[in-house]
Amino acid sequence: MIYDIIIIGGGASGFFSGISIKDRLPNSSVLILEKTNKLLSKVKVSGGGRCNVTHDCLESNKLLENYPRGKEELESIFRQFGVKETIEWFKNKGVKLKIESDGRMFPESNNSQTIIDCFLVESKKLKIDIEMGVTITSINKEKEIFSLQTIDNQYFSKCVVVATGGSNKMDGYAFLQPLGITILDPIPSLFTFNDKNLFFKHLAGVSVPNAKVEIHNADFCFSGPLLITHWGFSGPAILKLSAFAAKHLFDKKYTFKIKICWNCTLNSDDYSLELERFKIKNPKKNIYSNPLFDIPKRLWEQLCQISGIEPIRNWSEIGNKKSNALLKNLLQSEFEISGKTTFKEEFVTCGGIEMSQLNTNTLQHKTIKKLFFCGEILNIDGITGGFNFQSAWSTAWVVSQSV
Ligand SMILES: Cc1cc2nc3c(=O)[nH]c(=O)nc-3n(C[C@H](O)[C@H](O)[C@H](O)COP(=O)(O)OP(=O)(O)OC[C@H]3O[C@@H](n4cnc5c(N)ncnc54)[C@H](O)[C@@H]3O)c2cc1C
């Protein structure tokens, strides 16, 4: 049999494109091929089992800020199908989404199974064929027909949608080799930093809401919440840095220096003014017991200690040298980073299909007609917060309108 459309990959973007294609072309024959024996396995574990479907960010410009790679291409894609359309799409399929205080959006059920059930019910209703345990090993095109090879079988189709997701190894893209598709080296994005010296290890669990983290000798600096862990540093400021500096840090073999400002809410001059004011007003107060600038007590004590201030000292008992040292450690603590750790098993791939090969309005290959790509296989990735699924839905929808 020759299918009208074969979708390779039974994940988020594969199902979203399949359902949207059949909504538009109900009489077309659509087959989804999945290599494992599980469908939508990443959706299942995503967002801690709750599936962070998207982010409450209706303004296109602001939304684009969350994509270290693919910003330019996503501009026209989001114009066609953005967050608003995603919320409506799920609502029309019977899934209501809710917004959390930080903007992340989840199904009201708080359960990723709701999204999976929605996709499976819709696929059945729309008569989409699905086969599992089928790994495509190569694709060829002859006389307008694609042939998809597995180890012991062959599938034929007039149109192919590649939705095989990210992979940290080139092997994951090998099946595209016969078509001569250019793949940008895949490397990891979204990870936490390992502190080489572990000087702050005993503070694991301490977090600050407004840190600023900067990579030494590079133009990467982000602010936001930061968490001290047993192995180093995590939290939104670190994850954002890991995503935007993914390539730079890979090239550095994950050995680099960072500077942390533990509170970045004031102008730099205001910290010393504030500290002086406090010293004058509270000369008899113990320094260790009276943290300033909303710094958690345990972290404040550590900053005092590394600044050479003894636990018994009052503010009147330290001179400018020590208060300057404290300010320096507060605003510019330096750490040597050696290695990375996966964040809650959540990671995405930086790299993949080089976007200049595709028409960005349709996501069709420029020279191999009827070959489309969507989801994380593209050289598009976002930070945590629902942005990766949003690009999966948006690119899948664009493909569904283009086939
Ligand atoms: C633990 C974890 C949690 C996450 N949580 C979130 C979250 O809450 N919000 C968010 O926005 N993003 C999250 N992400 C990222 C998000 O899951 C991915 O960006 C998204 O799943 C990408 O969708 P996709 O369809 O492109 O790829 P996938 O969902 O990975 O699906 C690709 C499918 O293709 C199959 N496949 C691969 N190669 C072949 C082949 N040769 N033949 C046949 N089939 C093949 C794979 O087995 C897979 O099932 C998370 C990622 C992880 C790892």
The ligand as a Gaussian input file, in Angstrom:
#p B3LYP/6-31G(d) Opt

LIG

0 1
 C       12.088000      14.186000      31.076000
 C       11.667000      15.276000      30.123000
 C       10.675000      16.155000      30.519000
 C       10.260000      17.180000      29.643000
 N        9.281000      18.026000      30.062000
 C        8.883000      19.031000      29.236000
 C        7.805000      19.902000      29.609000
 O        7.163000      19.737000      30.646000
 N        7.488000      20.926000      28.747000
 C        8.153000      21.112000      27.550000
 O        7.819000      22.052000      26.816000
 N        9.118000      20.272000      27.153000
 C        9.500000      19.227000      27.959000
 N       10.477000      18.374000      27.538000
 C       10.951000      18.469000      26.144000
 C        9.881000      17.814000      25.229000
 O        9.501000      16.574000      25.787000
 C       10.396000      17.606000      23.811000
 O       10.889000      18.812000      23.302000
 C        9.252000      17.080000      22.906000
 O        8.832000      15.819000      23.370000
 C        9.707000      16.981000      21.469000
 O        8.687000      16.344000      20.727000
 P        9.057000      15.509000      19.414000
 O        7.786000      14.918000      18.914000
 O        9.845000      16.323000      18.496000
 O       10.022000      14.343000      19.938000
 P        9.710000      13.145000      20.910000
 O        8.622000      13.486000      21.835000
 O       11.032000      12.755000      21.458000
 O        9.177000      11.996000      19.943000
 C        9.973000      11.432000      18.923000
 C        9.574000       9.985000      18.745000
 O       10.203000       9.478000      17.564000
 C       10.636000       8.153000      17.813000
 N       11.720000       7.839000      16.858000
 C       12.989000       8.323000      16.874000
 N       13.697000       7.813000      15.847000
 C       12.864000       7.004000      15.155000
 C       13.020000       6.191000      13.986000
 N       14.186000       6.133000      13.332000
 N       11.951000       5.468000      13.562000
 C       10.763000       5.530000      14.227000
 N       10.565000       6.289000      15.337000
 C       11.604000       7.016000      15.796000
 C       11.071000       8.189000      19.252000
 O       11.089000       6.897000      19.823000
 C       10.017000       9.110000      19.889000
 O        8.910000       8.397000      20.382000
 C       10.892000      17.342000      28.379000
 C       11.895000      16.452000      27.981000
 C       12.285000      15.425000      28.843000
 C       13.370000      14.471000      28.393000

